[in-house]
């Protein structure tokens, strides 16, 4: 005789939780987690109920079970770890306070290092267009608790993020995060190598940034409102035209030549000046197909994100874990689509 429908549903839920943890461990094997822990130097010196390895997986699991409290997440995690045959540390039932302290001991750098290990692997699988590696650049914000520490660090109850992603499959290549007035564009684009085209969301870069990117042999493509006047210096064969941008507040500084492509009610602007190398129609198509930051939340199926952490280091830990989990999900999707 079969069990009750309620019992069967609960059993299915437990199995799906265990499978989710198993997939997390497969995406981030213990050897990689341990390497990140040792690189940062936060491995515990004595046996603990919540060792660093468990807390790395706990930080990741918080994004799988977003609506659950700390104790519930830990129970699902340790059950899943046991199901996969992985050691779980001491057999104890730590309370919320102990979990909070263990998260604090772990810090954010392990999660950042783990993300960077996976991002480095994705850099070797670029999307190529006319000899250029194409990356998408987009950003967003998430709410954080309005504690004194968070407000001091971020100047608001939110943190801003800027992400460089593969145009091919949405895999993340690099991330910068900080306060609303931090220059995240300069921080992120300073890592872009030569022969890269960065397809950006609507945000006009500064002349100084364009010049810096150009010196490294990289290029930008972004959308700009047609309401912003861009003088026509000469018309090109594909009906795009060459214009120039002047530095704000410094008329004596050297301008930067740009190319303007009509795209509906707005313009596309690029530092690729040669229409033979970069036809206007293809630039429009590239920009239309760019990766968008909302894909992170769509993949995690979180809806509006509000973080739990009361301090900036905890916020950073949560966000690096979020990007790790997105990367794992995107990797599964890419493997499926191949």
PyMOL commands that set and color helices and strands:
alter all, ss='L'
color gray80, all
select helices_A, chain A and resi 5-27+30-40+52-61+70-83+96-106+109-123+148-154+184-189+207-215+280-288+294-300+312-337
alter helices_A, ss='H'
color red, helices_A
select strands_A, chain A and resi 127-129+132-143+158-166+172-178+196-200+219-225+234-235+241-245+256-263+266-270
alter strands_A, ss='S'
color yellow, strands_A
deselect
rebuild
show_as cartoon
